[in-house]
Amino acid sequence: MRVKYVVIVGDGMADYPVEELGGRTPLEAADTPNMDWLAGHGRMGMLKTIPEGMEPDSSIANLSILGYDPRRYYTGRGPLEAGAMGVRLGERDVAFRCNLVTVEGGRMVDYSAGHVSTGEARELLREVAKLGVGEFFVGVSYRHIFVVRGAEITLGCTPPHNIVGEAIDEHLIPPEAGGLGKRLNELMLRSRDVLSEHPVNRRRREEGKRPANMIWLWSPGPRPRLEPFERRYGIQGAMISAVLLIKGIGVYAGMEIVDVPGATGYYDTNYEGKADHALKALERNDLVYVHVEAPDEAGHEGSAERKVRVLEEFDRRLVGPIVERAEGCTIAVLPDHPTPVSKKVHTSDPIPFVIYRPGERGDGLAFCERAGAQGSLGFVEGPEFMRLLLGRE
């Protein structure tokens, strides 16, 4: 009988000890009986998903987990998300991630513009497109794509979630990007004039919501060249995520992309739907990769209380049903990177992981950062994780 695998990734789950939680991390403070069961009956370790010198970005971390060395395969978030949206990129085209953000007094206030709706975003980007620079492709909520055809540029703005509260002038595209970088900075600054008094934003302010009053272009790059997952490992894989970035990795890796109704990439995501669709996808595939964004959002919010609640929902509504119903399957659970509530940004620290194989002797631990460091699987470099999971060390 062929072995089946489920990989469950809680984006940004790992954290540091938090004073208000009595010196415990959110994972230690949360009631997570299903992850604890896996840690008790499986084997734990620590995984380095961010290579030295690279940004602690979810794209880099998830490429590592899937076994693609980011130092070789990563070309930027923009092209990955473009792939998920079906945006065709030529050999000399460059795709940027384009956020709709809130800027006030020259400072980044909100990297998500209050999680502006997709419908509102479509109206706003239609106006910015009239400025006649590049092409805009509407994604979901605040996350969109901007493409420059026939250009060469590898530098973008600082990721907006890393500079909340800081002056935007210090984080625009740097001078080394040349004339095109200068033009794109001008485009972003002009977008403030176009969007500030747009009817959508006037209405949002009247409703007490943050305006989406500027575009922010970051993480550019050309189309990546990933070896197909099936050719690489000899098994068929499926990807489940509400986040375009993660879907894009699956697209370029030739995995089946499973869309789940009600999956939002936010706190209100459809956990049960993800579990149901993962189990159905497992009937057609050998491995299913399930990604959930909500813990990362709580980390960026800086709320330990919220993060604990999200981890408990993640455990009860997603991990639990999969553990209960994926009989005979090998199951792995892990973050992709830490998003500590004390820092509100990603960090490159190693993360804990567990691999449960039916019939294998477990470590008898509870799932958390400290337990990972005590686990029998030891320290693992990110791109080696998939081979370890598949038993091909």
Secondary structure, DSSP 8 states (H G I E B T S, - for coil): ----EEEEEETTBB---BGGGTTB-HHHHS--HHHHHHHHHSEEEEEE-S-TTS---HHHHHHHHTT--HHHH---HHHHHHHHTT----TT-EEEEEEEEEEETTEEEETTTTT--HHHHHHHHHHHHTT-SSEEEEEETTEEEEEETT------B--GGG-TTSBGGGSS--GGGHHHHHHHHHHHHHHHHHHHT-HHHHHHHHTT-----EEEEEEEE-------HHHHHSS-EEEE-S-HHHHHHHHHTT-EE---TT--SSTT--HHHHHHHHHHHHHH-SEEEEEE-HHHHHHHHT-HHHHHHHHHHIIIIIIHHHHHH-TT-EEEEE-SSB--TTT-S-----EEEEEE-TTS------SSHHHHHHSTTEEEEGGGHHHHHTT--
